[in-house]
């Protein structure tokens, strides 16, 4: 039976234009290969700039990896995209993550 990562890689291969499959794959890679996760999240931002959930998780990953400047930049861009999309829930999550990061540093 294929692993979750193998299944998601197949989904991406089958439908490379679907942002959710790449997003889900990046989340799984976050657990085992941070570099691969960063690459996938950044590819998502290039290919699907308006896919709002990416910004939160990429920002948190930068924070976890000790790069608060990139985390803040990612949160800021995500806040802008969430506002344009009228995605109030994600907007609040991004604002909270940004404030928490700035307050903690």
Buried (B, 14 or more C-beta within 10 A) or exposed (E): EEEEBEBBBEBBEEEEEEBBBBBBBBBBBBEEEEEBBBEBBBBBBEEBEEBBBBBBBBBBBBBEBEBBEBBBBBBBBBBEBBBEEEBEEBBEBBBEBBEEBEEEE
